[in-house]
Amino acid sequence: MKRDKLRLSQHQCIETYRDHNGRAYVAYSSGASVFVRDIADLRRFLKLPKALPMRESLESWLASLGDQDTSQQAEP
């Protein structure tokens, strides 16, 4: 399955995909990477303050992924 990718800055990006266990995220930040399934863990790893525009774009992207997931579950 194709991975979706969001590049927040030169040093931070996130890739995501769905498998039989649900949505998974691979986040890269300042030379470290982490595999998570929980959005709260993803936010904690990235450490983006709420006032930054990057955080707003992250939240918007996560919301669109959530919409995609619910629409795919509704289809037979």
PQR file of N, CA, C, O and H, with PARSE charges and radii, in Angstrom:
ATOM      1  N   MET A   1       0.830  -1.172   0.000 -0.4000 1.5000
ATOM      2  CA  MET A   1       0.000   0.000   0.000 -0.0000 2.0000
ATOM      3  C   MET A   1       0.882   1.246   0.000  0.5500 1.7000
ATOM      4  O   MET A   1       1.944   1.268   0.622 -0.5500 1.4000
ATOM      5  N   LYS A   2       0.437   2.263  -0.692 -0.4000 1.5000
ATOM      6  CA  LYS A   2       1.185   3.518  -0.797 -0.0000 2.0000
ATOM      7  C   LYS A   2       1.191   4.252   0.542  0.5500 1.7000
ATOM      8  O   LYS A   2       0.169   4.320   1.226 -0.5500 1.4000
ATOM      9  H   LYS A   2      -0.426   2.246  -1.197  0.4000 1.0000
ATOM     10  N   ARG A   3       2.328   4.790   0.903 -0.4000 1.5000
ATOM     11  CA  ARG A   3       2.446   5.556   2.134 -0.0000 2.0000
ATOM     12  C   ARG A   3       2.168   7.031   1.858  0.5500 1.7000
ATOM     13  O   ARG A   3       2.586   7.579   0.838 -0.5500 1.4000
ATOM     14  H   ARG A   3       3.158   4.735   0.348  0.4000 1.0000
ATOM     15  N   ASP A   4       1.456   7.658   2.786 -0.4000 1.5000
ATOM     16  CA  ASP A   4       1.276   9.107   2.741 -0.0000 2.0000
ATOM     17  C   ASP A   4       2.423   9.739   3.512  0.5500 1.7000
ATOM     18  O   ASP A   4       2.900   9.179   4.499 -0.5500 1.4000
ATOM     19  H   ASP A   4       1.116   7.213   3.615  0.4000 1.0000
ATOM     20  N   LYS A   5       2.863  10.901   3.060 -0.4000 1.5000
ATOM     21  CA  LYS A   5       4.006  11.539   3.697 -0.0000 2.0000
ATOM     22  C   LYS A   5       3.727  13.017   3.908  0.5500 1.7000
ATOM     23  O   LYS A   5       3.174  13.688   3.037 -0.5500 1.4000
ATOM     24  H   LYS A   5       2.476  11.355   2.258  0.4000 1.0000
ATOM     25  N   LEU A   6       4.117  13.518   5.077 -0.4000 1.5000
ATOM     26  CA  LEU A   6       4.027  14.937   5.390 -0.0000 2.0000
ATOM     27  C   LEU A   6       5.401  15.414   5.826  0.5500 1.7000
ATOM     28  O   LEU A   6       5.974  14.893   6.783 -0.5500 1.4000
ATOM     29  H   LEU A   6       4.567  12.973   5.785  0.4000 1.0000
ATOM     30  N   ARG A   7       5.930  16.411   5.115 -0.4000 1.5000
ATOM     31  CA  ARG A   7       7.217  16.994   5.489 -0.0000 2.0000
ATOM     32  C   ARG A   7       6.926  18.302   6.213  0.5500 1.7000
ATOM     33  O   ARG A   7       6.410  19.252   5.624 -0.5500 1.4000
ATOM     34  H   ARG A   7       5.465  16.834   4.337  0.4000 1.0000
ATOM     35  N   LEU A   8       7.266  18.334   7.497 -0.4000 1.5000
ATOM     36  CA  LEU A   8       7.027  19.524   8.308 -0.0000 2.0000
ATOM     37  C   LEU A   8       8.160  20.535   8.174  0.5500 1.7000
ATOM     38  O   LEU A   8       7.917  21.741   8.122 -0.5500 1.4000
ATOM     39  H   LEU A   8       7.685  17.562   7.975  0.4000 1.0000
ATOM     40  N   SER A   9       9.376  20.054   8.120 -0.4000 1.5000
ATOM     41  CA  SER A   9      10.540  20.928   7.966 -0.0000 2.0000
ATOM     42  C   SER A   9      11.659  20.095   7.353  0.5500 1.7000
ATOM     43  O   SER A   9      11.457  18.944   6.967 -0.5500 1.4000
ATOM     44  H   SER A   9       9.574  19.075   8.163  0.4000 1.0000
ATOM     45  N   GLN A  10      12.822  20.690   7.273 -0.4000 1.5000
ATOM     46  CA  GLN A  10      13.971  19.973   6.720 -0.0000 2.0000
ATOM     47  C   GLN A  10      14.347  18.787   7.610  0.5500 1.7000
ATOM     48  O   GLN A  10      14.902  17.798   7.130 -0.5500 1.4000
ATOM     49  H   GLN A  10      12.985  21.625   7.587  0.4000 1.0000
ATOM     50  N   HIS A  11      14.045  18.889   8.898 -0.4000 1.5000
ATOM     51  CA  HIS A  11      14.468  17.866   9.852 -0.0000 2.0000
ATOM     52  C   HIS A  11      13.325  17.026  10.413  0.5500 1.7000
ATOM     53  O   HIS A  11      13.564  16.148  11.242 -0.5500 1.4000
ATOM     54  H   HIS A  11      13.595  19.692   9.287  0.4000 1.0000
ATOM     55  N   GLN A  12      12.095  17.273   9.982 -0.4000 1.5000
ATOM     56  CA  GLN A  12      10.961  16.520  10.512 -0.0000 2.0000
ATOM     57  C   GLN A  12      10.022  16.115   9.386  0.5500 1.7000
ATOM     58  O   GLN A  12       9.620  16.939   8.564 -0.5500 1.4000
ATOM     59  H   GLN A  12      11.900  17.986   9.308  0.4000 1.0000
ATOM     60  N   CYS A  13       9.679  14.824   9.364 -0.4000 1.5000
ATOM     61  CA  CYS A  13       8.665  14.346   8.434 -0.0000 2.0000
ATOM     62  C   CYS A  13       7.975  13.118   9.039  0.5500 1.7000
ATOM     63  O   CYS A  13       8.477  12.490   9.971 -0.5500 1.4000
ATOM     64  H   CYS A  13      10.006  14.155  10.031  0.4000 1.0000
ATOM     65  N   ILE A  14       6.819  12.806   8.480 -0.4000 1.5000
ATOM     66  CA  ILE A  14       6.009  11.688   8.971 -0.0000 2.0000
ATOM     67  C   ILE A  14       5.523  10.900   7.767  0.5500 1.7000
ATOM     68  O   ILE A  14       5.066  11.478   6.780 -0.5500 1.4000
ATOM     69  H   ILE A  14       6.411  13.316   7.723  0.4000 1.0000
ATOM     70  N   GLU A  15       5.621   9.594   7.849 -0.4000 1.5000
ATOM     71  CA  GLU A  15       5.032   8.700   6.857 -0.0000 2.0000
ATOM     72  C   GLU A  15       3.975   7.871   7.563  0.5500 1.7000
ATOM     73  O   GLU A  15       4.128   7.529   8.735 -0.5500 1.4000
ATOM     74  H   GLU A  15       5.991   9.125   8.651  0.4000 1.0000
ATOM     75  N   THR A  16       2.914   7.552   6.859 -0.4000 1.5000
ATOM     76  CA  THR A  16       1.856   6.757   7.458 -0.0000 2.0000
ATOM     77  C   THR A  16       1.290   5.779   6.443  0.5500 1.7000
ATOM     78  O   THR A  16       1.351   6.005   5.234 -0.5500 1.4000
ATOM     79  H   THR A  16       2.790   7.830   5.907  0.4000 1.0000
ATOM     80  N   TYR A  17       0.744   4.699   6.954 -0.4000 1.5000
ATOM     81  CA  TYR A  17       0.090   3.690   6.126 -0.0000 2.0000
ATOM     82  C   TYR A  17      -0.899   2.926   6.986  0.5500 1.7000
ATOM     83  O   TYR A  17      -0.874   3.007   8.214 -0.5500 1.4000
ATOM     84  H   TYR A  17       0.694   4.516   7.936  0.4000 1.0000
ATOM     85  N   ARG A  18      -1.767   2.185   6.323 -0.4000 1.5000
ATOM     86  CA  ARG A  18      -2.730   1.338   7.028 -0.0000 2.0000
ATOM     87  C   ARG A  18      -2.406  -0.121   6.750  0.5500 1.7000
ATOM     88  O   ARG A  18      -2.053  -0.491   5.630 -0.5500 1.4000
ATOM     89  H   ARG A  18      -1.788   2.119   5.325  0.4000 1.0000
ATOM     90  N   ASP A  19      -2.532  -0.942   7.784 -0.4000 1.5000
ATOM     91  CA  ASP A  19      -2.420  -2.382   7.620 -0.0000 2.0000
ATOM     92  C   ASP A  19      -3.564  -3.034   8.390  0.5500 1.7000
ATOM     93  O   ASP A  19      -4.495  -2.347   8.811 -0.5500 1.4000
ATOM     94  H   ASP A  19      -2.819  -0.641   8.693  0.4000 1.0000
ATOM     95  N   HIS A  20      -3.506  -4.342   8.576 -0.4000 1.5000
ATOM     96  CA  HIS A  20      -4.615  -5.035   9.237 -0.0000 2.0000
ATOM     97  C   HIS A  20      -4.743  -4.665  10.714  0.5500 1.7000
ATOM     98  O   HIS A  20      -5.773  -4.958  11.321 -0.5500 1.4000
ATOM     99  H   HIS A  20      -2.750  -4.900   8.235  0.4000 1.0000
ATOM    100  N   ASN A  21      -3.737  -4.035  11.307 -0.4000 1.5000
ATOM    101  CA  ASN A  21      -3.790  -3.600  12.704 -0.0000 2.0000
ATOM    102  C   ASN A  21      -4.222  -2.145  12.845  0.5500 1.7000
ATOM    103  O   ASN A  21      -4.350  -1.657  13.968 -0.5500 1.4000
ATOM    104  H   ASN A  21      -2.900  -3.798  10.814  0.4000 1.0000
ATOM    105  N   GLY A  22      -4.446  -1.446  11.752 -0.4000 1.5000
ATOM    106  CA  GLY A  22      -4.842  -0.043  11.806 -0.0000 2.0000
ATOM    107  C   GLY A  22      -3.774   0.855  11.214  0.5500 1.7000
ATOM    108  O   GLY A  22      -2.908   0.405  10.463 -0.5500 1.4000
ATOM    109  H   GLY A  22      -4.342  -1.842  10.840  0.4000 1.0000
ATOM    110  N   ARG A  23      -3.847   2.122  11.560 -0.4000 1.5000
ATOM    111  CA  ARG A  23      -2.921   3.106  11.013 -0.0000 2.0000
ATOM    112  C   ARG A  23      -1.616   3.100  11.804  0.5500 1.7000
ATOM    113  O   ARG A  23      -1.612   2.986  13.030 -0.5500 1.4000
ATOM    114  H   ARG A  23      -4.550   2.487  12.170  0.4000 1.0000
ATOM    115  N   ALA A  24      -0.512   3.224  11.073 -0.4000 1.5000
ATOM    116  CA  ALA A  24       0.821   3.270  11.677 -0.0000 2.0000
ATOM    117  C   ALA A  24       1.537   4.519  11.174  0.5500 1.7000
ATOM    118  O   ALA A  24       1.329   4.958  10.043 -0.5500 1.4000
ATOM    119  H   ALA A  24      -0.515   3.316  10.077  0.4000 1.0000
ATOM    120  N   TYR A  25       2.377   5.078  12.030 -0.4000 1.5000
ATOM    121  CA  TYR A  25       3.137   6.277  11.701 -0.0000 2.0000
ATOM    122  C   TYR A  25       4.615   6.007  11.907  0.5500 1.7000
ATOM    123  O   TYR A  25       5.007   5.369  12.884 -0.5500 1.4000
ATOM    124  H   TYR A  25       2.546   4.721  12.949  0.4000 1.0000
ATOM    125  N   VAL A  26       5.436   6.496  10.983 -0.4000 1.5000
ATOM    126  CA  VAL A  26       6.883   6.484  11.142 -0.0000 2.0000
ATOM    127  C   VAL A  26       7.302   7.949  11.093  0.5500 1.7000
ATOM    128  O   VAL A  26       7.170   8.614  10.065 -0.5500 1.4000
ATOM    129  H   VAL A  26       5.117   7.014  10.190  0.4000 1.0000
ATOM    130  N   ALA A  27       7.811   8.439  12.223 -0.4000 1.5000
ATOM    131  CA  ALA A  27       8.166   9.853  12.331 -0.0000 2.0000
ATOM    132  C   ALA A  27       9.679   9.997  12.414  0.5500 1.7000
ATOM    133  O   ALA A  27      10.353   9.236  13.107 -0.5500 1.4000
ATOM    134  H   ALA A  27       7.919   7.899  13.058  0.4000 1.0000
ATOM    135  N   TYR A  28      10.197  10.983  11.698 -0.4000 1.5000
ATOM    136  CA  TYR A  28      11.624  11.309  11.695 -0.0000 2.0000
ATOM    137  C   TYR A  28      11.782  12.718  12.260  0.5500 1.7000
ATOM    138  O   TYR A  28      11.094  13.643  11.830 -0.5500 1.4000
ATOM    139  H   TYR A  28       9.649  11.601  11.135  0.4000 1.0000
ATOM    140  N   SER A  29      12.675  12.878  13.207 -0.4000 1.5000
ATOM    141  CA  SER A  29      12.911  14.196  13.789 -0.0000 2.0000
ATOM    142  C   SER A  29      14.344  14.294  14.269  0.5500 1.7000
ATOM    143  O   SER A  29      14.756  13.553  15.161 -0.5500 1.4000
ATOM    144  H   SER A  29      13.234  12.127  13.557  0.4000 1.0000
ATOM    145  N   SER A  30      15.101  15.200  13.683 -0.4000 1.5000
ATOM    146  CA  SER A  30      16.480  15.497  14.105 -0.0000 2.0000
ATOM    147  C   SER A  30      17.355  14.261  14.242  0.5500 1.7000
ATOM    148  O   SER A  30      18.042  14.095  15.249 -0.5500 1.4000
ATOM    149  H   SER A  30      14.765  15.802  12.958  0.4000 1.0000
ATOM    150  N   GLY A  31      17.334  13.411  13.257 -0.4000 1.5000
ATOM    151  CA  GLY A  31      18.208  12.246  13.251 -0.0000 2.0000
ATOM    152  C   GLY A  31      17.682  11.037  13.986  0.5500 1.7000
ATOM    153  O   GLY A  31      18.370  10.017  14.035 -0.5500 1.4000
ATOM    154  H   GLY A  31      16.776  13.546  12.438  0.4000 1.0000
ATOM    155  N   ALA A  32      16.499  11.101  14.557 -0.4000 1.5000
ATOM    156  CA  ALA A  32      15.899   9.962  15.253 -0.0000 2.0000
ATOM    157  C   ALA A  32      14.591   9.604  14.566  0.5500 1.7000
ATOM    158  O   ALA A  32      13.935  10.460  13.972 -0.5500 1.4000
ATOM    159  H   ALA A  32      15.941  11.930  14.517  0.4000 1.0000
ATOM    160  N   SER A  33      14.223   8.356  14.651 -0.4000 1.5000
ATOM    161  CA  SER A  33      12.948   7.926  14.078 -0.0000 2.0000
ATOM    162  C   SER A  33      12.223   7.044  15.082  0.5500 1.7000
ATOM    163  O   SER A  33      12.835   6.425  15.952 -0.5500 1.4000
ATOM    164  H   SER A  33      14.755   7.660  15.134  0.4000 1.0000
ATOM    165  N   VAL A  34      10.895   7.002  14.938 -0.4000 1.5000
ATOM    166  CA  VAL A  34      10.080   6.202  15.842 -0.0000 2.0000
ATOM    167  C   VAL A  34       8.880   5.660  15.063  0.5500 1.7000
ATOM    168  O   VAL A  34       8.349   6.319  14.169 -0.5500 1.4000
ATOM    169  H   VAL A  34      10.397   7.505  14.231  0.4000 1.0000
ATOM    170  N   PHE A  35       8.470   4.446  15.423 -0.4000 1.5000
ATOM    171  CA  PHE A  35       7.281   3.825  14.865 -0.0000 2.0000
ATOM    172  C   PHE A  35       6.209   3.874  15.947  0.5500 1.7000
ATOM    173  O   PHE A  35       6.410   3.345  17.040 -0.5500 1.4000
ATOM    174  H   PHE A  35       8.902   3.910  16.149  0.4000 1.0000
ATOM    175  N   VAL A  36       5.072   4.502  15.655 -0.4000 1.5000
ATOM    176  CA  VAL A  36       3.988   4.598  16.630 -0.0000 2.0000
ATOM    177  C   VAL A  36       2.655   4.322  15.958  0.5500 1.7000
ATOM    178  O   VAL A  36       2.512   4.449  14.742 -0.5500 1.4000
ATOM    179  H   VAL A  36       4.909   4.931  14.766  0.4000 1.0000
ATOM    180  N   ARG A  37       1.698   3.948  16.762 -0.4000 1.5000
ATOM    181  CA  ARG A  37       0.337   3.765  16.277 -0.0000 2.0000
ATOM    182  C   ARG A  37      -0.632   4.764  16.911  0.5500 1.7000
ATOM    183  O   ARG A  37      -1.753   4.931  16.431 -0.5500 1.4000
ATOM    184  H   ARG A  37       1.814   3.844  17.750  0.4000 1.0000
ATOM    185  N   ASP A  38      -0.212   5.417  17.969 -0.4000 1.5000
ATOM    186  CA  ASP A  38      -1.074   6.344  18.691 -0.0000 2.0000
ATOM    187  C   ASP A  38      -0.705   7.786  18.323  0.5500 1.7000
ATOM    188  O   ASP A  38       0.473   8.143  18.301 -0.5500 1.4000
ATOM    189  H   ASP A  38       0.699   5.282  18.359  0.4000 1.0000
ATOM    190  N   ILE A  39      -1.712   8.605  18.037 -0.4000 1.5000
ATOM    191  CA  ILE A  39      -1.472   9.993  17.642 -0.0000 2.0000
ATOM    192  C   ILE A  39      -0.855  10.786  18.790  0.5500 1.7000
ATOM    193  O   ILE A  39      -0.020  11.659  18.553 -0.5500 1.4000
ATOM    194  H   ILE A  39      -2.669   8.315  18.055  0.4000 1.0000
ATOM    195  N   ALA A  40      -1.249  10.498  20.022 -0.4000 1.5000
ATOM    196  CA  ALA A  40      -0.677  11.215  21.173 -0.0000 2.0000
ATOM    197  C   ALA A  40       0.830  10.960  21.274  0.5500 1.7000
ATOM    198  O   ALA A  40       1.594  11.877  21.577 -0.5500 1.4000
ATOM    199  H   ALA A  40      -1.927   9.788  20.214  0.4000 1.0000
ATOM    200  N   ASP A  41       1.257   9.726  21.022 -0.4000 1.5000
ATOM    201  CA  ASP A  41       2.693   9.419  21.032 -0.0000 2.0000
ATOM    202  C   ASP A  41       3.418  10.144  19.907  0.5500 1.7000
ATOM    203  O   ASP A  41       4.556  10.582  20.074 -0.5500 1.4000
ATOM    204  H   ASP A  41       0.636   8.981  20.776  0.4000 1.0000
ATOM    205  N   LEU A  42       2.762  10.267  18.768 -0.4000 1.5000
ATOM    206  CA  LEU A  42       3.346  10.995  17.634 -0.0000 2.0000
ATOM    207  C   LEU A  42       3.569  12.459  17.992  0.5500 1.7000
ATOM    208  O   LEU A  42       4.644  13.005  17.743 -0.5500 1.4000
ATOM    209  H   LEU A  42       1.837   9.911  18.631  0.4000 1.0000
ATOM    210  N   ARG A  43       2.554  13.093  18.575 -0.4000 1.5000
ATOM    211  CA  ARG A  43       2.681  14.499  18.978 -0.0000 2.0000
ATOM    212  C   ARG A  43       3.772  14.672  20.035  0.5500 1.7000
ATOM    213  O   ARG A  43       4.535  15.637  19.994 -0.5500 1.4000
ATOM    214  H   ARG A  43       1.681  12.649  18.776  0.4000 1.0000
ATOM    215  N   ARG A  44       3.840  13.740  20.973 -0.4000 1.5000
ATOM    216  CA  ARG A  44       4.842  13.811  22.036 -0.0000 2.0000
ATOM    217  C   ARG A  44       6.257  13.705  21.461  0.5500 1.7000
ATOM    218  O   ARG A  44       7.166  14.399  21.917 -0.5500 1.4000
ATOM    219  H   ARG A  44       3.220  12.956  21.006  0.4000 1.0000
ATOM    220  N   PHE A  45       6.442  12.848  20.472 -0.4000 1.5000
ATOM    221  CA  PHE A  45       7.759  12.681  19.860 -0.0000 2.0000
ATOM    222  C   PHE A  45       8.188  13.932  19.097  0.5500 1.7000
ATOM    223  O   PHE A  45       9.344  14.345  19.176 -0.5500 1.4000
ATOM    224  H   PHE A  45       5.704  12.285  20.101  0.4000 1.0000
ATOM    225  N   LEU A  46       7.254  14.533  18.358 -0.4000 1.5000
ATOM    226  CA  LEU A  46       7.602  15.694  17.530 -0.0000 2.0000
ATOM    227  C   LEU A  46       7.806  16.966  18.349  0.5500 1.7000
ATOM    228  O   LEU A  46       8.554  17.847  17.928 -0.5500 1.4000
ATOM    229  H   LEU A  46       6.314  14.197  18.294  0.4000 1.0000
ATOM    230  N   LYS A  47       7.164  17.082  19.499 -0.4000 1.5000
ATOM    231  CA  LYS A  47       7.328  18.229  20.407 -0.0000 2.0000
ATOM    232  C   LYS A  47       7.077  19.567  19.706  0.5500 1.7000
ATOM    233  O   LYS A  47       7.879  20.494  19.825 -0.5500 1.4000
ATOM    234  H   LYS A  47       6.556  16.366  19.842  0.4000 1.0000
ATOM    235  N   LEU A  48       5.971  19.663  18.982 -0.4000 1.5000
ATOM    236  CA  LEU A  48       5.633  20.907  18.296 -0.0000 2.0000
ATOM    237  C   LEU A  48       4.691  21.737  19.166  0.5500 1.7000
ATOM    238  O   LEU A  48       3.637  21.240  19.563 -0.5500 1.4000
ATOM    239  H   LEU A  48       5.319  18.910  18.886  0.4000 1.0000
ATOM    240  N   PRO A  49       5.042  22.988  19.472 -0.5600 1.5000
ATOM    241  CA  PRO A  49       4.124  23.852  20.219  0.2800 2.0000
ATOM    242  C   PRO A  49       2.863  24.135  19.405  0.5500 1.7000
ATOM    243  O   PRO A  49       2.904  24.155  18.175 -0.5500 1.4000
ATOM    244  N   LYS A  50       1.753  24.353  20.091 -0.4000 1.5000
ATOM    245  CA  LYS A  50       0.479  24.571  19.408 -0.0000 2.0000
ATOM    246  C   LYS A  50       0.454  25.849  18.582  0.5500 1.7000
ATOM    247  O   LYS A  50      -0.326  25.951  17.634 -0.5500 1.4000
ATOM    248  H   LYS A  50       1.720  24.337  21.090  0.4000 1.0000
ATOM    249  N   ALA A  51       1.287  26.824  18.918 -0.4000 1.5000
ATOM    250  CA  ALA A  51       1.264  28.114  18.223 -0.0000 2.0000
ATOM    251  C   ALA A  51       1.954  28.087  16.861  0.5500 1.7000
ATOM    252  O   ALA A  51       1.781  29.019  16.075 -0.5500 1.4000
ATOM    253  H   ALA A  51       1.921  26.742  19.688  0.4000 1.0000
ATOM    254  N   LEU A  52       2.722  27.056  16.562 -0.4000 1.5000
ATOM    255  CA  LEU A  52       3.450  27.003  15.292 -0.0000 2.0000
ATOM    256  C   LEU A  52       2.538  26.611  14.128  0.5500 1.7000
ATOM    257  O   LEU A  52       1.643  25.782  14.293 -0.5500 1.4000
ATOM    258  H   LEU A  52       2.862  26.299  17.200  0.4000 1.0000
ATOM    259  N   PRO A  53       2.762  27.201  12.961 -0.5600 1.5000
ATOM    260  CA  PRO A  53       1.995  26.803  11.772  0.2800 2.0000
ATOM    261  C   PRO A  53       2.226  25.329  11.395  0.5500 1.7000
ATOM    262  O   PRO A  53       1.340  24.688  10.829 -0.5500 1.4000
ATOM    263  N   MET A  54       3.416  24.795  11.710 -0.4000 1.5000
ATOM    264  CA  MET A  54       3.684  23.372  11.421 -0.0000 2.0000
ATOM    265  C   MET A  54       2.729  22.483  12.207  0.5500 1.7000
ATOM    266  O   MET A  54       2.277  21.459  11.696 -0.5500 1.4000
ATOM    267  H   MET A  54       4.135  25.315  12.170  0.4000 1.0000
ATOM    268  N   ARG A  55       2.419  22.862  13.441 -0.4000 1.5000
ATOM    269  CA  ARG A  55       1.492  22.083  14.264 -0.0000 2.0000
ATOM    270  C   ARG A  55       0.096  22.125  13.659  0.5500 1.7000
ATOM    271  O   ARG A  55      -0.607  21.115  13.653 -0.5500 1.4000
ATOM    272  H   ARG A  55       2.786  23.695  13.855  0.4000 1.0000
ATOM    273  N   GLU A  56      -0.311  23.285  13.150 -0.4000 1.5000
ATOM    274  CA  GLU A  56      -1.620  23.403  12.505 -0.0000 2.0000
ATOM    275  C   GLU A  56      -1.697  22.528  11.264  0.5500 1.7000
ATOM    276  O   GLU A  56      -2.718  21.884  11.023 -0.5500 1.4000
ATOM    277  H   GLU A  56       0.260  24.106  13.155  0.4000 1.0000
ATOM    278  N   SER A  57      -0.624  22.499  10.472 -0.4000 1.5000
ATOM    279  CA  SER A  57      -0.641  21.650   9.274 -0.0000 2.0000
ATOM    280  C   SER A  57      -0.640  20.173   9.665  0.5500 1.7000
ATOM    281  O   SER A  57      -1.261  19.358   8.983 -0.5500 1.4000
ATOM    282  H   SER A  57       0.205  23.023  10.668  0.4000 1.0000
ATOM    283  N   LEU A  58       0.049  19.815  10.756 -0.4000 1.5000
ATOM    284  CA  LEU A  58       0.028  18.439  11.249 -0.0000 2.0000
ATOM    285  C   LEU A  58      -1.380  18.041  11.663  0.5500 1.7000
ATOM    286  O   LEU A  58      -1.860  16.973  11.281 -0.5500 1.4000
ATOM    287  H   LEU A  58       0.553  20.477  11.311  0.4000 1.0000
ATOM    288  N   GLU A  59      -2.045  18.881  12.437 -0.4000 1.5000
ATOM    289  CA  GLU A  59      -3.403  18.576  12.902 -0.0000 2.0000
ATOM    290  C   GLU A  59      -4.375  18.462  11.729  0.5500 1.7000
ATOM    291  O   GLU A  59      -5.252  17.598  11.728 -0.5500 1.4000
ATOM    292  H   GLU A  59      -1.655  19.748  12.747  0.4000 1.0000
ATOM    293  N   SER A  60      -4.219  19.325  10.743 -0.4000 1.5000
ATOM    294  CA  SER A  60      -5.067  19.270   9.551 -0.0000 2.0000
ATOM    295  C   SER A  60      -4.839  17.971   8.784  0.5500 1.7000
ATOM    296  O   SER A  60      -5.797  17.345   8.331 -0.5500 1.4000
ATOM    297  H   SER A  60      -3.506  20.026  10.744  0.4000 1.0000
ATOM    298  N   TRP A  61      -3.595  17.565   8.637 -0.4000 1.5000
ATOM    299  CA  TRP A  61      -3.248  16.331   7.929 -0.0000 2.0000
ATOM    300  C   TRP A  61      -3.801  15.114   8.674  0.5500 1.7000
ATOM    301  O   TRP A  61      -4.348  14.200   8.056 -0.5500 1.4000
ATOM    302  H   TRP A  61      -2.816  18.073   9.005  0.4000 1.0000
ATOM    303  N   LEU A  62      -3.657  15.106  10.000 -0.4000 1.5000
ATOM    304  CA  LEU A  62      -4.174  13.993  10.794 -0.0000 2.0000
ATOM    305  C   LEU A  62      -5.696  13.910  10.703  0.5500 1.7000
ATOM    306  O   LEU A  62      -6.258  12.815  10.658 -0.5500 1.4000
ATOM    307  H   LEU A  62      -3.213  15.849  10.502  0.4000 1.0000
ATOM    308  N   ALA A  63      -6.361  15.062  10.677 -0.4000 1.5000
ATOM    309  CA  ALA A  63      -7.815  15.078  10.534 -0.0000 2.0000
ATOM    310  C   ALA A  63      -8.237  14.517   9.178  0.5500 1.7000
ATOM    311  O   ALA A  63      -9.212  13.770   9.093 -0.5500 1.4000
ATOM    312  H   ALA A  63      -5.905  15.951  10.714  0.4000 1.0000
ATOM    313  N   SER A  64      -7.507  14.871   8.115 -0.4000 1.5000
ATOM    314  CA  SER A  64      -7.847  14.349   6.786 -0.0000 2.0000
ATOM    315  C   SER A  64      -7.616  12.839   6.712  0.5500 1.7000
ATOM    316  O   SER A  64      -8.369  12.132   6.043 -0.5500 1.4000
ATOM    317  H   SER A  64      -6.715  15.477   8.184  0.4000 1.0000
ATOM    318  N   LEU A  65      -6.576  12.339   7.396 -0.4000 1.5000
ATOM    319  CA  LEU A  65      -6.347  10.893   7.440 -0.0000 2.0000
ATOM    320  C   LEU A  65      -7.471  10.190   8.185  0.5500 1.7000
ATOM    321  O   LEU A  65      -7.906   9.109   7.787 -0.5500 1.4000
ATOM    322  H   LEU A  65      -5.964  12.914   7.939  0.4000 1.0000
ATOM    323  N   GLY A  66      -7.940  10.803   9.263 -0.4000 1.5000
ATOM    324  CA  GLY A  66      -9.059  10.243  10.009 -0.0000 2.0000
ATOM    325  C   GLY A  66     -10.318  10.178   9.165  0.5500 1.7000
ATOM    326  O   GLY A  66     -11.069   9.205   9.237 -0.5500 1.4000
ATOM    327  H   GLY A  66      -7.586  11.681   9.585  0.4000 1.0000
ATOM    328  N   ASP A  67     -10.555  11.219   8.357 -0.4000 1.5000
ATOM    329  CA  ASP A  67     -11.704  11.222   7.451 -0.0000 2.0000
ATOM    330  C   ASP A  67     -11.578  10.111   6.406  0.5500 1.7000
ATOM    331  O   ASP A  67     -12.566   9.451   6.083 -0.5500 1.4000
ATOM    332  H   ASP A  67      -9.946  12.009   8.299  0.4000 1.0000
ATOM    333  N   GLN A  68     -10.366   9.901   5.874 -0.4000 1.5000
ATOM    334  CA  GLN A  68     -10.147   8.837   4.905 -0.0000 2.0000
ATOM    335  C   GLN A  68     -10.420   7.476   5.525  0.5500 1.7000
ATOM    336  O   GLN A  68     -11.029   6.610   4.897 -0.5500 1.4000
ATOM    337  H   GLN A  68      -9.564  10.437   6.135  0.4000 1.0000
ATOM    338  N   ASP A  69      -9.968   7.290   6.760 -0.4000 1.5000
ATOM    339  CA  ASP A  69     -10.152   6.004   7.440 -0.0000 2.0000
ATOM    340  C   ASP A  69     -11.622   5.698   7.669  0.5500 1.7000
ATOM    341  O   ASP A  69     -12.059   4.566   7.465 -0.5500 1.4000
ATOM    342  H   ASP A  69      -9.473   7.994   7.270  0.4000 1.0000
ATOM    343  N   THR A  70     -12.392   6.702   8.093 -0.4000 1.5000
ATOM    344  CA  THR A  70     -13.816   6.476   8.347 -0.0000 2.0000
ATOM    345  C   THR A  70     -14.569   6.224   7.046  0.5500 1.7000
ATOM    346  O   THR A  70     -15.498   5.417   7.023 -0.5500 1.4000
ATOM    347  H   THR A  70     -12.037   7.622   8.258  0.4000 1.0000
ATOM    348  N   SER A  71     -14.187   6.897   5.965 -0.4000 1.5000
ATOM    349  CA  SER A  71     -14.867   6.672   4.689 -0.0000 2.0000
ATOM    350  C   SER A  71     -14.528   5.287   4.120  0.5500 1.7000
ATOM    351  O   SER A  71     -15.375   4.654   3.489 -0.5500 1.4000
ATOM    352  H   SER A  71     -13.432   7.553   5.984  0.4000 1.0000
ATOM    353  N   GLN A  72     -13.296   4.816   4.341 -0.4000 1.5000
ATOM    354  CA  GLN A  72     -12.927   3.482   3.865 -0.0000 2.0000
ATOM    355  C   GLN A  72     -13.618   2.394   4.672  0.5500 1.7000
ATOM    356  O   GLN A  72     -13.939   1.339   4.125 -0.5500 1.4000
ATOM    357  H   GLN A  72     -12.608   5.330   4.854  0.4000 1.0000
ATOM    358  N   GLN A  73     -13.854   2.625   5.963 -0.4000 1.5000
ATOM    359  CA  GLN A  73     -14.530   1.639   6.790 -0.0000 2.0000
ATOM    360  C   GLN A  73     -16.009   1.563   6.435  0.5500 1.7000
ATOM    361  O   GLN A  73     -16.632   0.511   6.581 -0.5500 1.4000
ATOM    362  H   GLN A  73     -13.592   3.482   6.407  0.4000 1.0000
ATOM    363  N   ALA A  74     -16.577   2.684   5.964 -0.4000 1.5000
ATOM    364  CA  ALA A  74     -17.994   2.709   5.611 -0.0000 2.0000
ATOM    365  C   ALA A  74     -18.268   1.959   4.310  0.5500 1.7000
ATOM    366  O   ALA A  74     -19.374   1.459   4.103 -0.5500 1.4000
ATOM    367  H   ALA A  74     -16.071   3.538   5.845  0.4000 1.0000
ATOM    368  N   GLU A  75     -17.266   1.881   3.433 -0.4000 1.5000
ATOM    369  CA  GLU A  75     -17.448   1.171   2.165 -0.0000 2.0000
ATOM    370  C   GLU A  75     -17.415  -0.329   2.396  0.5500 1.7000
ATOM    371  O   GLU A  75     -16.638  -0.812   3.221 -0.5500 1.4000
ATOM    372  H   GLU A  75     -16.368   2.288   3.601  0.4000 1.0000
ATOM    373  N   PRO A  76     -18.261  -1.085   1.668 -0.5600 1.5000
ATOM    374  CA  PRO A  76     -18.279  -2.559   1.866  0.2800 2.0000
ATOM    375  C   PRO A  76     -17.077  -3.266   1.301  0.5500 1.7000
ATOM    376  O   PRO A  76     -16.976  -4.489   1.402 -0.5500 1.4000
TER
END
